């Protein structure tokens, strides 16, 4: 299996019809690509992981099946173990500990990228281009806002990645800004 955006996108479109779930995966891909560049890692592998980490979620949304079904499909298609481990490790209930920098980055970016998307869309501009980390942190204190997002996971993710929360939020905003059009986050700017 060739680990690149096109291969990953083909998997996403084969298994996921939901536009919002597709955009979530694109957001995580953008964040992981940015961290791959920052850390000097293989950007294609990190992009692939970010884009496919939830490709099975629409068909198997429960903890009994996700991400296990996706990993099974990827394994059958010849995906390397580094990708499978990363995907398994992004869900605490799988029992796969996050050890590698890739595994920690996926976990750190998963919930945060969704929260940043929500924070962008409630702005008057509906854009990530004028979103600041301080606005995201303020929104995190409002438990009614994006209530499905676990704030503890965001904080734990930054800590596992070894970054201060403010820096991690600013990094992910910046990485996602570079993909604002693909993410539908340019808004009116």
PyMOL commands that place a pseudoatom at each C-alpha (Angstrom):
pseudoatom trace, name=CA, resn=UNK, resi=1, chain=A, elem=C, hetatm=0, pos=[0.000, 0.000, 0.000]
pseudoatom trace, name=CA, resn=UNK, resi=2, chain=A, elem=C, hetatm=0, pos=[1.322, 3.423, -0.957]
pseudoatom trace, name=CA, resn=UNK, resi=3, chain=A, elem=C, hetatm=0, pos=[1.004, 5.797, 1.965]
pseudoatom trace, name=CA, resn=UNK, resi=4, chain=A, elem=C, hetatm=0, pos=[-0.012, 9.113, 0.486]
pseudoatom trace, name=CA, resn=UNK, resi=5, chain=A, elem=C, hetatm=0, pos=[-2.956, 11.496, 0.419]
pseudoatom trace, name=CA, resn=UNK, resi=6, chain=A, elem=C, hetatm=0, pos=[-4.550, 9.965, -2.683]
pseudoatom trace, name=CA, resn=UNK, resi=7, chain=A, elem=C, hetatm=0, pos=[-4.569, 6.420, -1.293]
pseudoatom trace, name=CA, resn=UNK, resi=8, chain=A, elem=C, hetatm=0, pos=[-5.939, 7.676, 2.014]
pseudoatom trace, name=CA, resn=UNK, resi=9, chain=A, elem=C, hetatm=0, pos=[-8.601, 9.822, 0.335]
pseudoatom trace, name=CA, resn=UNK, resi=10, chain=A, elem=C, hetatm=0, pos=[-9.765, 6.837, -1.722]
pseudoatom trace, name=CA, resn=UNK, resi=11, chain=A, elem=C, hetatm=0, pos=[-10.297, 4.894, 1.519]
pseudoatom trace, name=CA, resn=UNK, resi=12, chain=A, elem=C, hetatm=0, pos=[-12.134, 7.798, 3.097]
pseudoatom trace, name=CA, resn=UNK, resi=13, chain=A, elem=C, hetatm=0, pos=[-14.502, 8.223, 0.158]
pseudoatom trace, name=CA, resn=UNK, resi=14, chain=A, elem=C, hetatm=0, pos=[-15.071, 4.461, -0.085]
pseudoatom trace, name=CA, resn=UNK, resi=15, chain=A, elem=C, hetatm=0, pos=[-16.229, 4.181, 3.535]
pseudoatom trace, name=CA, resn=UNK, resi=16, chain=A, elem=C, hetatm=0, pos=[-17.379, 7.675, 4.583]
pseudoatom trace, name=CA, resn=UNK, resi=17, chain=A, elem=C, hetatm=0, pos=[-20.226, 9.662, 3.038]
pseudoatom trace, name=CA, resn=UNK, resi=18, chain=A, elem=C, hetatm=0, pos=[-20.551, 12.295, 5.786]
pseudoatom trace, name=CA, resn=UNK, resi=19, chain=A, elem=C, hetatm=0, pos=[-19.055, 15.599, 4.662]
pseudoatom trace, name=CA, resn=UNK, resi=20, chain=A, elem=C, hetatm=0, pos=[-18.443, 16.714, 8.252]
pseudoatom trace, name=CA, resn=UNK, resi=21, chain=A, elem=C, hetatm=0, pos=[-16.599, 13.495, 9.119]
pseudoatom trace, name=CA, resn=UNK, resi=22, chain=A, elem=C, hetatm=0, pos=[-14.527, 13.801, 5.950]
pseudoatom trace, name=CA, resn=UNK, resi=23, chain=A, elem=C, hetatm=0, pos=[-13.617, 17.377, 6.897]
pseudoatom trace, name=CA, resn=UNK, resi=24, chain=A, elem=C, hetatm=0, pos=[-12.715, 16.237, 10.401]
pseudoatom trace, name=CA, resn=UNK, resi=25, chain=A, elem=C, hetatm=0, pos=[-10.277, 13.730, 8.933]
pseudoatom trace, name=CA, resn=UNK, resi=26, chain=A, elem=C, hetatm=0, pos=[-8.870, 16.395, 6.584]
pseudoatom trace, name=CA, resn=UNK, resi=27, chain=A, elem=C, hetatm=0, pos=[-8.368, 18.661, 9.606]
pseudoatom trace, name=CA, resn=UNK, resi=28, chain=A, elem=C, hetatm=0, pos=[-6.452, 15.986, 11.478]
pseudoatom trace, name=CA, resn=UNK, resi=29, chain=A, elem=C, hetatm=0, pos=[-4.431, 15.313, 8.321]
pseudoatom trace, name=CA, resn=UNK, resi=30, chain=A, elem=C, hetatm=0, pos=[-3.480, 19.015, 8.104]
pseudoatom trace, name=CA, resn=UNK, resi=31, chain=A, elem=C, hetatm=0, pos=[-2.457, 19.064, 11.772]
pseudoatom trace, name=CA, resn=UNK, resi=32, chain=A, elem=C, hetatm=0, pos=[-0.356, 15.905, 11.494]
pseudoatom trace, name=CA, resn=UNK, resi=33, chain=A, elem=C, hetatm=0, pos=[1.286, 17.127, 8.290]
pseudoatom trace, name=CA, resn=UNK, resi=34, chain=A, elem=C, hetatm=0, pos=[2.302, 20.302, 10.099]
pseudoatom trace, name=CA, resn=UNK, resi=35, chain=A, elem=C, hetatm=0, pos=[3.740, 18.377, 13.015]
pseudoatom trace, name=CA, resn=UNK, resi=36, chain=A, elem=C, hetatm=0, pos=[5.574, 16.013, 10.651]
pseudoatom trace, name=CA, resn=UNK, resi=37, chain=A, elem=C, hetatm=0, pos=[7.289, 19.034, 9.088]
pseudoatom trace, name=CA, resn=UNK, resi=38, chain=A, elem=C, hetatm=0, pos=[8.003, 20.562, 12.502]
pseudoatom trace, name=CA, resn=UNK, resi=39, chain=A, elem=C, hetatm=0, pos=[9.484, 17.332, 13.885]
pseudoatom trace, name=CA, resn=UNK, resi=40, chain=A, elem=C, hetatm=0, pos=[11.285, 16.276, 10.685]
pseudoatom trace, name=CA, resn=UNK, resi=41, chain=A, elem=C, hetatm=0, pos=[9.131, 13.151, 10.231]
pseudoatom trace, name=CA, resn=UNK, resi=42, chain=A, elem=C, hetatm=0, pos=[7.771, 11.460, 7.093]
pseudoatom trace, name=CA, resn=UNK, resi=43, chain=A, elem=C, hetatm=0, pos=[4.949, 13.790, 6.065]
pseudoatom trace, name=CA, resn=UNK, resi=44, chain=A, elem=C, hetatm=0, pos=[3.295, 11.268, 3.741]
pseudoatom trace, name=CA, resn=UNK, resi=45, chain=A, elem=C, hetatm=0, pos=[2.966, 8.686, 6.527]
pseudoatom trace, name=CA, resn=UNK, resi=46, chain=A, elem=C, hetatm=0, pos=[1.702, 11.248, 9.026]
pseudoatom trace, name=CA, resn=UNK, resi=47, chain=A, elem=C, hetatm=0, pos=[-0.804, 12.656, 6.494]
pseudoatom trace, name=CA, resn=UNK, resi=48, chain=A, elem=C, hetatm=0, pos=[-2.029, 9.146, 5.735]
pseudoatom trace, name=CA, resn=UNK, resi=49, chain=A, elem=C, hetatm=0, pos=[-2.603, 8.376, 9.420]
pseudoatom trace, name=CA, resn=UNK, resi=50, chain=A, elem=C, hetatm=0, pos=[-4.417, 11.664, 10.001]
pseudoatom trace, name=CA, resn=UNK, resi=51, chain=A, elem=C, hetatm=0, pos=[-6.694, 11.163, 7.037]
pseudoatom trace, name=CA, resn=UNK, resi=52, chain=A, elem=C, hetatm=0, pos=[-7.665, 7.533, 7.649]
pseudoatom trace, name=CA, resn=UNK, resi=53, chain=A, elem=C, hetatm=0, pos=[-7.807, 7.409, 11.459]
pseudoatom trace, name=CA, resn=UNK, resi=54, chain=A, elem=C, hetatm=0, pos=[-11.643, 7.567, 11.481]
pseudoatom trace, name=CA, resn=UNK, resi=55, chain=A, elem=C, hetatm=0, pos=[-12.493, 6.210, 8.021]
pseudoatom trace, name=CA, resn=UNK, resi=56, chain=A, elem=C, hetatm=0, pos=[-14.437, 3.308, 9.576]
pseudoatom trace, name=CA, resn=UNK, resi=57, chain=A, elem=C, hetatm=0, pos=[-16.330, 5.437, 12.120]
pseudoatom trace, name=CA, resn=UNK, resi=58, chain=A, elem=C, hetatm=0, pos=[-19.433, 6.097, 10.017]
pseudoatom trace, name=CA, resn=UNK, resi=59, chain=A, elem=C, hetatm=0, pos=[-20.063, 2.388, 9.451]
pseudoatom trace, name=CA, resn=UNK, resi=60, chain=A, elem=C, hetatm=0, pos=[-18.873, 1.185, 12.881]
pseudoatom trace, name=CA, resn=UNK, resi=61, chain=A, elem=C, hetatm=0, pos=[-19.286, 4.080, 15.374]
pseudoatom trace, name=CA, resn=UNK, resi=62, chain=A, elem=C, hetatm=0, pos=[-19.305, 2.029, 18.569]
pseudoatom trace, name=CA, resn=UNK, resi=63, chain=A, elem=C, hetatm=0, pos=[-16.303, 1.224, 20.754]
pseudoatom trace, name=CA, resn=UNK, resi=64, chain=A, elem=C, hetatm=0, pos=[-16.740, -2.470, 20.042]
pseudoatom trace, name=CA, resn=UNK, resi=65, chain=A, elem=C, hetatm=0, pos=[-15.865, -1.928, 16.359]
pseudoatom trace, name=CA, resn=UNK, resi=66, chain=A, elem=C, hetatm=0, pos=[-14.091, 1.432, 15.838]
pseudoatom trace, name=CA, resn=UNK, resi=67, chain=A, elem=C, hetatm=0, pos=[-11.152, 1.621, 15.112]
pseudoatom trace, name=CA, resn=UNK, resi=68, chain=A, elem=C, hetatm=0, pos=[-10.792, -2.179, 15.053]
pseudoatom trace, name=CA, resn=UNK, resi=69, chain=A, elem=C, hetatm=0, pos=[-12.740, -2.668, 11.795]
pseudoatom trace, name=CA, resn=UNK, resi=70, chain=A, elem=C, hetatm=0, pos=[-10.708, 0.023, 10.059]
pseudoatom trace, name=CA, resn=UNK, resi=71, chain=A, elem=C, hetatm=0, pos=[-7.438, -1.516, 11.200]
pseudoatom trace, name=CA, resn=UNK, resi=72, chain=A, elem=C, hetatm=0, pos=[-8.617, -4.910, 9.959]
pseudoatom trace, name=CA, resn=UNK, resi=73, chain=A, elem=C, hetatm=0, pos=[-9.367, -3.447, 6.516]
pseudoatom trace, name=CA, resn=UNK, resi=74, chain=A, elem=C, hetatm=0, pos=[-6.035, -1.612, 6.410]
pseudoatom trace, name=CA, resn=UNK, resi=75, chain=A, elem=C, hetatm=0, pos=[-4.148, -4.755, 7.461]
pseudoatom trace, name=CA, resn=UNK, resi=76, chain=A, elem=C, hetatm=0, pos=[-5.863, -6.759, 4.682]
pseudoatom trace, name=CA, resn=UNK, resi=77, chain=A, elem=C, hetatm=0, pos=[-4.769, -4.107, 2.183]
pseudoatom trace, name=CA, resn=UNK, resi=78, chain=A, elem=C, hetatm=0, pos=[-1.134, -4.292, 3.273]
pseudoatom trace, name=CA, resn=UNK, resi=79, chain=A, elem=C, hetatm=0, pos=[-0.858, -1.250, 5.501]
pseudoatom trace, name=CA, resn=UNK, resi=80, chain=A, elem=C, hetatm=0, pos=[2.284, -1.183, 7.694]
pseudoatom trace, name=CA, resn=UNK, resi=81, chain=A, elem=C, hetatm=0, pos=[2.125, -1.782, 11.428]
pseudoatom trace, name=CA, resn=UNK, resi=82, chain=A, elem=C, hetatm=0, pos=[3.251, 1.778, 12.279]
pseudoatom trace, name=CA, resn=UNK, resi=83, chain=A, elem=C, hetatm=0, pos=[-0.024, 3.081, 10.815]
pseudoatom trace, name=CA, resn=UNK, resi=84, chain=A, elem=C, hetatm=0, pos=[-2.168, 0.395, 12.443]
pseudoatom trace, name=CA, resn=UNK, resi=85, chain=A, elem=C, hetatm=0, pos=[-0.654, 1.047, 15.894]
pseudoatom trace, name=CA, resn=UNK, resi=86, chain=A, elem=C, hetatm=0, pos=[-1.167, 4.786, 15.575]
pseudoatom trace, name=CA, resn=UNK, resi=87, chain=A, elem=C, hetatm=0, pos=[-4.823, 4.365, 14.659]
pseudoatom trace, name=CA, resn=UNK, resi=88, chain=A, elem=C, hetatm=0, pos=[-5.438, 1.903, 17.478]
pseudoatom trace, name=CA, resn=UNK, resi=89, chain=A, elem=C, hetatm=0, pos=[-3.678, 4.142, 19.996]
pseudoatom trace, name=CA, resn=UNK, resi=90, chain=A, elem=C, hetatm=0, pos=[-5.892, 7.169, 19.301]
pseudoatom trace, name=CA, resn=UNK, resi=91, chain=A, elem=C, hetatm=0, pos=[-8.754, 5.572, 21.243]
pseudoatom trace, name=CA, resn=UNK, resi=92, chain=A, elem=C, hetatm=0, pos=[-7.990, 5.014, 24.930]
pseudoatom trace, name=CA, resn=UNK, resi=93, chain=A, elem=C, hetatm=0, pos=[-10.317, 1.991, 25.125]
pseudoatom trace, name=CA, resn=UNK, resi=94, chain=A, elem=C, hetatm=0, pos=[-8.274, -0.107, 22.667]
pseudoatom trace, name=CA, resn=UNK, resi=95, chain=A, elem=C, hetatm=0, pos=[-5.584, -0.740, 25.260]
pseudoatom trace, name=CA, resn=UNK, resi=96, chain=A, elem=C, hetatm=0, pos=[-2.813, 0.266, 22.817]
pseudoatom trace, name=CA, resn=UNK, resi=97, chain=A, elem=C, hetatm=0, pos=[-0.494, 2.668, 24.620]
pseudoatom trace, name=CA, resn=UNK, resi=98, chain=A, elem=C, hetatm=0, pos=[0.740, 5.734, 22.767]
pseudoatom trace, name=CA, resn=UNK, resi=99, chain=A, elem=C, hetatm=0, pos=[4.506, 5.362, 22.478]
pseudoatom trace, name=CA, resn=UNK, resi=100, chain=A, elem=C, hetatm=0, pos=[5.733, 6.946, 19.251]
pseudoatom trace, name=CA, resn=UNK, resi=101, chain=A, elem=C, hetatm=0, pos=[5.656, 10.632, 18.419]
pseudoatom trace, name=CA, resn=UNK, resi=102, chain=A, elem=C, hetatm=0, pos=[3.166, 9.852, 15.622]
pseudoatom trace, name=CA, resn=UNK, resi=103, chain=A, elem=C, hetatm=0, pos=[0.808, 8.094, 18.040]
pseudoatom trace, name=CA, resn=UNK, resi=104, chain=A, elem=C, hetatm=0, pos=[1.000, 10.982, 20.499]
pseudoatom trace, name=CA, resn=UNK, resi=105, chain=A, elem=C, hetatm=0, pos=[0.479, 13.570, 17.749]
pseudoatom trace, name=CA, resn=UNK, resi=106, chain=A, elem=C, hetatm=0, pos=[-2.613, 11.796, 16.390]
pseudoatom trace, name=CA, resn=UNK, resi=107, chain=A, elem=C, hetatm=0, pos=[-4.171, 11.715, 19.844]
pseudoatom trace, name=CA, resn=UNK, resi=108, chain=A, elem=C, hetatm=0, pos=[-3.205, 15.337, 20.502]
pseudoatom trace, name=CA, resn=UNK, resi=109, chain=A, elem=C, hetatm=0, pos=[-4.674, 16.586, 17.222]
pseudoatom trace, name=CA, resn=UNK, resi=110, chain=A, elem=C, hetatm=0, pos=[-7.848, 14.498, 16.965]
pseudoatom trace, name=CA, resn=UNK, resi=111, chain=A, elem=C, hetatm=0, pos=[-10.155, 16.255, 19.434]
pseudoatom trace, name=CA, resn=UNK, resi=112, chain=A, elem=C, hetatm=0, pos=[-8.406, 19.607, 19.130]
pseudoatom trace, name=CA, resn=UNK, resi=113, chain=A, elem=C, hetatm=0, pos=[-8.832, 19.885, 15.356]
pseudoatom trace, name=CA, resn=UNK, resi=114, chain=A, elem=C, hetatm=0, pos=[-12.578, 19.307, 15.730]
pseudoatom trace, name=CA, resn=UNK, resi=115, chain=A, elem=C, hetatm=0, pos=[-12.794, 21.875, 18.513]
pseudoatom trace, name=CA, resn=UNK, resi=116, chain=A, elem=C, hetatm=0, pos=[-10.866, 24.410, 16.426]
pseudoatom trace, name=CA, resn=UNK, resi=117, chain=A, elem=C, hetatm=0, pos=[-13.257, 23.817, 13.530]
pseudoatom trace, name=CA, resn=UNK, resi=118, chain=A, elem=C, hetatm=0, pos=[-16.238, 24.465, 15.796]
pseudoatom trace, name=CA, resn=UNK, resi=119, chain=A, elem=C, hetatm=0, pos=[-14.596, 27.585, 17.250]
pseudoatom trace, name=CA, resn=UNK, resi=120, chain=A, elem=C, hetatm=0, pos=[-13.921, 28.885, 13.729]
pseudoatom trace, name=CA, resn=UNK, resi=121, chain=A, elem=C, hetatm=0, pos=[-17.475, 28.329, 12.523]
pseudoatom trace, name=CA, resn=UNK, resi=122, chain=A, elem=C, hetatm=0, pos=[-19.081, 30.354, 15.349]
pseudoatom trace, name=CA, resn=UNK, resi=123, chain=A, elem=C, hetatm=0, pos=[-16.947, 33.410, 14.624]
pseudoatom trace, name=CA, resn=UNK, resi=124, chain=A, elem=C, hetatm=0, pos=[-18.646, 36.262, 12.728]
pseudoatom trace, name=CA, resn=UNK, resi=125, chain=A, elem=C, hetatm=0, pos=[-16.221, 35.579, 9.855]
pseudoatom trace, name=CA, resn=UNK, resi=126, chain=A, elem=C, hetatm=0, pos=[-16.800, 31.784, 10.063]
pseudoatom trace, name=CA, resn=UNK, resi=127, chain=A, elem=C, hetatm=0, pos=[-13.058, 31.568, 9.409]
pseudoatom trace, name=CA, resn=UNK, resi=128, chain=A, elem=C, hetatm=0, pos=[-9.984, 29.979, 10.925]
pseudoatom trace, name=CA, resn=UNK, resi=129, chain=A, elem=C, hetatm=0, pos=[-7.916, 32.784, 9.413]
pseudoatom trace, name=CA, resn=UNK, resi=130, chain=A, elem=C, hetatm=0, pos=[-8.715, 35.181, 12.271]
pseudoatom trace, name=CA, resn=UNK, resi=131, chain=A, elem=C, hetatm=0, pos=[-8.973, 32.595, 15.060]
pseudoatom trace, name=CA, resn=UNK, resi=132, chain=A, elem=C, hetatm=0, pos=[-6.459, 32.883, 17.895]
pseudoatom trace, name=CA, resn=UNK, resi=133, chain=A, elem=C, hetatm=0, pos=[-5.401, 30.345, 20.525]
pseudoatom trace, name=CA, resn=UNK, resi=134, chain=A, elem=C, hetatm=0, pos=[-6.789, 32.570, 23.284]
pseudoatom trace, name=CA, resn=UNK, resi=135, chain=A, elem=C, hetatm=0, pos=[-10.280, 32.319, 21.733]
pseudoatom trace, name=CA, resn=UNK, resi=136, chain=A, elem=C, hetatm=0, pos=[-10.015, 28.533, 21.637]
pseudoatom trace, name=CA, resn=UNK, resi=137, chain=A, elem=C, hetatm=0, pos=[-8.924, 28.409, 25.292]
pseudoatom trace, name=CA, resn=UNK, resi=138, chain=A, elem=C, hetatm=0, pos=[-11.834, 30.679, 26.249]
pseudoatom trace, name=CA, resn=UNK, resi=139, chain=A, elem=C, hetatm=0, pos=[-14.259, 28.384, 24.398]
pseudoatom trace, name=CA, resn=UNK, resi=140, chain=A, elem=C, hetatm=0, pos=[-12.787, 25.367, 26.192]
pseudoatom trace, name=CA, resn=UNK, resi=141, chain=A, elem=C, hetatm=0, pos=[-14.042, 26.833, 29.488]
pseudoatom trace, name=CA, resn=UNK, resi=142, chain=A, elem=C, hetatm=0, pos=[-17.620, 26.930, 28.139]
pseudoatom trace, name=CA, resn=UNK, resi=143, chain=A, elem=C, hetatm=0, pos=[-18.839, 23.380, 28.768]
pseudoatom trace, name=CA, resn=UNK, resi=144, chain=A, elem=C, hetatm=0, pos=[-21.951, 23.951, 26.645]
pseudoatom trace, name=CA, resn=UNK, resi=145, chain=A, elem=C, hetatm=0, pos=[-19.852, 24.759, 23.572]
pseudoatom trace, name=CA, resn=UNK, resi=146, chain=A, elem=C, hetatm=0, pos=[-18.999, 21.680, 21.485]
pseudoatom trace, name=CA, resn=UNK, resi=147, chain=A, elem=C, hetatm=0, pos=[-19.986, 19.615, 24.507]
pseudoatom trace, name=CA, resn=UNK, resi=148, chain=A, elem=C, hetatm=0, pos=[-19.069, 16.306, 22.844]
pseudoatom trace, name=CA, resn=UNK, resi=149, chain=A, elem=C, hetatm=0, pos=[-15.399, 17.299, 22.800]
pseudoatom trace, name=CA, resn=UNK, resi=150, chain=A, elem=C, hetatm=0, pos=[-13.524, 16.069, 25.850]
pseudoatom trace, name=CA, resn=UNK, resi=151, chain=A, elem=C, hetatm=0, pos=[-11.414, 18.980, 27.110]
pseudoatom trace, name=CA, resn=UNK, resi=152, chain=A, elem=C, hetatm=0, pos=[-9.316, 16.633, 29.253]
pseudoatom trace, name=CA, resn=UNK, resi=153, chain=A, elem=C, hetatm=0, pos=[-8.268, 14.769, 26.084]
pseudoatom trace, name=CA, resn=UNK, resi=154, chain=A, elem=C, hetatm=0, pos=[-7.097, 18.050, 24.544]
pseudoatom trace, name=CA, resn=UNK, resi=155, chain=A, elem=C, hetatm=0, pos=[-5.049, 18.950, 27.609]
pseudoatom trace, name=CA, resn=UNK, resi=156, chain=A, elem=C, hetatm=0, pos=[-3.662, 15.407, 27.964]
pseudoatom trace, name=CA, resn=UNK, resi=157, chain=A, elem=C, hetatm=0, pos=[-2.794, 15.315, 24.257]
pseudoatom trace, name=CA, resn=UNK, resi=158, chain=A, elem=C, hetatm=0, pos=[-0.665, 18.453, 24.479]
pseudoatom trace, name=CA, resn=UNK, resi=159, chain=A, elem=C, hetatm=0, pos=[1.078, 17.094, 27.571]
pseudoatom trace, name=CA, resn=UNK, resi=160, chain=A, elem=C, hetatm=0, pos=[1.787, 13.725, 25.935]
pseudoatom trace, name=CA, resn=UNK, resi=161, chain=A, elem=C, hetatm=0, pos=[3.201, 15.547, 22.928]
pseudoatom trace, name=CA, resn=UNK, resi=162, chain=A, elem=C, hetatm=0, pos=[5.432, 17.532, 25.285]
pseudoatom trace, name=CA, resn=UNK, resi=163, chain=A, elem=C, hetatm=0, pos=[4.069, 20.955, 24.386]
pseudoatom trace, name=CA, resn=UNK, resi=164, chain=A, elem=C, hetatm=0, pos=[2.412, 23.693, 26.423]
pseudoatom trace, name=CA, resn=UNK, resi=165, chain=A, elem=C, hetatm=0, pos=[-1.311, 23.788, 25.649]
pseudoatom trace, name=CA, resn=UNK, resi=166, chain=A, elem=C, hetatm=0, pos=[-1.189, 27.340, 24.235]
pseudoatom trace, name=CA, resn=UNK, resi=167, chain=A, elem=C, hetatm=0, pos=[1.618, 26.408, 21.854]
pseudoatom trace, name=CA, resn=UNK, resi=168, chain=A, elem=C, hetatm=0, pos=[-0.150, 23.233, 20.725]
pseudoatom trace, name=CA, resn=UNK, resi=169, chain=A, elem=C, hetatm=0, pos=[-3.396, 25.097, 20.032]
pseudoatom trace, name=CA, resn=UNK, resi=170, chain=A, elem=C, hetatm=0, pos=[-1.529, 27.820, 18.103]
pseudoatom trace, name=CA, resn=UNK, resi=171, chain=A, elem=C, hetatm=0, pos=[0.366, 25.185, 16.094]
pseudoatom trace, name=CA, resn=UNK, resi=172, chain=A, elem=C, hetatm=0, pos=[-2.781, 23.307, 15.092]
pseudoatom trace, name=CA, resn=UNK, resi=173, chain=A, elem=C, hetatm=0, pos=[-4.585, 26.533, 14.148]
pseudoatom trace, name=CA, resn=UNK, resi=174, chain=A, elem=C, hetatm=0, pos=[-1.614, 27.444, 11.948]
pseudoatom trace, name=CA, resn=UNK, resi=175, chain=A, elem=C, hetatm=0, pos=[-1.447, 24.014, 10.344]
pseudoatom trace, name=CA, resn=UNK, resi=176, chain=A, elem=C, hetatm=0, pos=[-5.175, 24.054, 9.632]
pseudoatom trace, name=CA, resn=UNK, resi=177, chain=A, elem=C, hetatm=0, pos=[-5.065, 27.620, 8.264]
pseudoatom trace, name=CA, resn=UNK, resi=178, chain=A, elem=C, hetatm=0, pos=[-2.840, 26.354, 5.473]
pseudoatom trace, name=CA, resn=UNK, resi=179, chain=A, elem=C, hetatm=0, pos=[-5.747, 24.098, 4.419]
pseudoatom trace, name=CA, resn=UNK, resi=180, chain=A, elem=C, hetatm=0, pos=[-8.574, 26.576, 5.126]
pseudoatom trace, name=CA, resn=UNK, resi=181, chain=A, elem=C, hetatm=0, pos=[-10.234, 26.149, 1.722]
pseudoatom trace, name=CA, resn=UNK, resi=182, chain=A, elem=C, hetatm=0, pos=[-10.230, 22.325, 1.784]
pseudoatom trace, name=CA, resn=UNK, resi=183, chain=A, elem=C, hetatm=0, pos=[-11.592, 22.415, 5.342]
pseudoatom trace, name=CA, resn=UNK, resi=184, chain=A, elem=C, hetatm=0, pos=[-14.339, 24.900, 4.485]
pseudoatom trace, name=CA, resn=UNK, resi=185, chain=A, elem=C, hetatm=0, pos=[-12.888, 27.336, 7.017]
pseudoatom trace, name=CA, resn=UNK, resi=186, chain=A, elem=C, hetatm=0, pos=[-11.994, 30.375, 4.914]
pseudoatom trace, name=CA, resn=UNK, resi=187, chain=A, elem=C, hetatm=0, pos=[-15.356, 31.928, 5.761]
pseudoatom trace, name=CA, resn=UNK, resi=188, chain=A, elem=C, hetatm=0, pos=[-15.811, 35.491, 4.610]
pseudoatom trace, name=CA, resn=UNK, resi=189, chain=A, elem=C, hetatm=0, pos=[-12.105, 36.359, 4.766]
for i in range(1, 189): cmd.bond("trace and resi %d" % i, "trace and resi %d" % (i + 1))
show_as sticks, trace
zoom trace
